[in-house]
Amino acid sequence: MRNDMQRPRSNENQNAAATTRWIANAAVASLPVLAYFLGGATQKWEEGVVITLLALYLLARPPRFSLGALTNLVLLTLFILAAVAFLPASWFFQPEWRAALVNDLRIQLPSTLTPQPWITLTYLLSFAAGLSWLYVVSTQDLELREVRFQLRLFTSGIALLAAISIAFYSAHTTLAFWHNERNFGPFQNRNQTGDLFGLAGIMILACAQDDLRRGRKWWIVWILALVVIVVATILSLSRSGIGILFVGSAFWLGAFAFRQRSPSALALGVSFLLLLLTALLLFDGQIFERFRLRDFRSASISTDFWWRIFHDTFRLIRNSPWCGIGFGNFESIFAIFRGASPGDRRALHPESDWLWLWTELGWPAVVLTIVGIALLVNRVFPLRVGTNQGYRLAALIAALLFAIHGIVDVSGHQVG
């Protein structure tokens, strides 16, 4: 009699556990999509919504595993380097910008290294949330099908966001919290919009290939989603987005064909890339304008200004090379060093995630970030058969392209 009563209870416990895991997996996949939908969470209320949901998730399901002592040390040291800005400025060599603010402009600065401690504190909290999210995603204990579920739901969310962006653009309208000049996409910067959709295209290839391999007809839906992503990337008029989509797809298809050792797979990949290139070139003449194939003179002007910003940024970096100037201070302090890149508009950033990190946290943070990326990439290998290797390879390519894109853009400095 006792065994008969225990079996239903056991089944109920298993069903409850399965439901809890499904909700947790859906939450992990949906939270970044929500951040994208909220315009990249650049406004404080948007960021507050995303970080609050992350905090609730951490309370419900805190990480149960560790990334290892070395990775933990890298992440902890990065946070400490960010917090160095709150130490007394008298402990450090006085940089030119501080002397200029105090002696020339007669501005009363706080005793901390950062001239704006409250602003630095808000950015430090955002940084801590980003590190926490990285740890949550990297330490999940998932079955192979749960990994596929998360990645497919995440990719579907981005494809849906692309479809919404196209619909709003066609209707000549947008959401109140989407701020961009062309009314296309959730991000203010078109390169960030193109970045997002280009990276999603790489993941869609992995999803479609998985369904084809398993004999499911869902691959047709993924092909339609890829068409939506390609159209959205083109409409963003982002050279980087188009480049990421094409280069990332080429790398993934090439790796897939090499692993399959199949001439037909290689031919299929080449055919897809040719079709993609044809679509990119024939969809709209503005593609040529964005790649400056018609106007080399304007290209030289744009590139020259980009290098001038870099030149002035390195002048600022040389003033505080190892400790930086503290989170959130680039816009205010860069104006003092702006000689080679004059202009009417204030420079909000140095046109590079890596230079921005170097400026505000110092060169040790850049080195540690590279080490951390290397440690996380090392965990991806070996890509053995039966370990979701197609998805993992696509995610690896997307992550590396995102980091490389950060050399010439600032997509990494948003919660979204």
Residue, then its C-alpha position, 0 to 999 in steps of 0.5 A: m500500500r505504501n509503495d502505491m502511494q509513493r509512486p504518484r508522489s514520485n511522479e508528481n515530484q518529477n513533473a514539478a522538477a521538469t516544469t521548474r527546469w523548463i521555466a528556468n531554461a526559458a528564463v535564461a533564453s528569454l532574458p537577453v531577448l528582453a534586453y534587446f527588445l528594451g532598446g538594449a537596456t540603455q535607459k536606467w529603467e530598462e536596465g533596472v528591469v533586466i537586472t531585477l529579473l536577473a537578481l530574482y533568477l539568481l535567488a531562485r537558482p544560484p550557480r551550483f558549479s564553479l568555472g575553476a580557480l583560475t577563471n574565478l580569479v580573473l573575474l574577481t580581479l576584473f571587478i577589483l580593478a573596476a573598484v580601484a576607482f574608489l580609492p583615494a586619488s592621492w595614492f596615485f600619480q596625478p594625471e594631467w586631466r585631474a590637474a587641468l580640472v582642478n587648477d585650470l577649470r577650478i572644479q572641486l573634485p572628490s578625493t576618489l580616483t574617479p571624478q564622478p563616484w556616483i556615476t562610476l558606482t552605477y556602472l560598477l553595478s552594471f558590470a557586476a550584473g554582466l559578470s553574474w550573467l556570464y557566470v550563470v550561463s557558463t555554469q548551468d548543469l544542462e542536458l543536451r536537449e536543454v542546451r538545444f532548447q535554450l539556444r533555439l528559443f533564444t534564436s527564435g526570439i531574435a528572429l521575431l525581433a527582426a520581424i517586428s523591426i521590419a514591420f515597424y519600419s514598413a509602417h513608418t513607426t516605432l516603439a517609444f523606447w526605441h531611439n534611432e535615426r532611421n526608425f529601424g531596430p531596437f538599438q540607437n546605433r545601426n552597427q549594434t542592430g546589424d551586429l545582433f542580427g548578423l550573429a543570429g544568422i549564424m545560430i540559425l544555420a546551426c538550428a536548421q542543420d540540426d533539424l535537417r539531420r534529425g529529419r524534422k521539417w522545422w528546417i523550413v521555418w529556420i530558412l524563413a527565419l534566416v530570410v528575415i534576418v538577412v533582410a533585417t541586416i540589410l535594412s540596418l545598413s550596417r557594414s559590420g552586421i553584413g560582414i559578420l553575417f557573411v564571414g560567420s556563415a562562411f566559417w560555420l559552413g566551412a567547418f561543417a563541410f570539413r567535419q563532414r568530409s562531404p563534397s555535397a556539403l561543401a557545394l551546398g555551403v558555397s551555394f548558400l554563400l553565393l545566394l547570400l552575397t547575391a541577396l546582399l548586393l541586389f537588395d538595395g543600392q545603399i549597400f554599395e554606399r555603406f561599403r564606400l564602393r562608389d565614393f572613395r573620397s568620403a570613405s577616406i574622410s570617415t576613416d581619417f576621423w576614426w583614426r583621429i578619435f583613436h589618436d586622442t584616446f591614446r593620449l588619454i590612456r597614456n595619462s592613466p595607463w594602468c588604473g584608468i579613469g573609472f567607469g562612466n568618465f570617458e565623455s567628460i574627460f576626453a574633451i580635455f584631450r580632444g586635439a586631433s579630432p575636433g568637432d561640434r558634437r561631444a564624443l560619447h565613446p572612443e569608437s572601440d569597446w577595447l579602447w573604452l575598457w583600457t581608458e576606464l579600467g587600465w591595461p591590466a583589465v584588457v589583458l585579463t579580459i583576453v585571458g578570460i576569453a581564452l579560458l572560456v573558449n578552451r572549455v568549448f573544445p573538443l567538439r566531439v560528435g554527440t555534444n551539440q557540436g554544431y550549436r557550440l561551434a556556431a556560438l563560439i564563432a558568434a562570440l569571437l566575432f562579437a569580441i573582434h567587432g568590439i575593436v571598432d565598435v562599442s556593442g559590448h558596453q550595453v546590457g543588451 
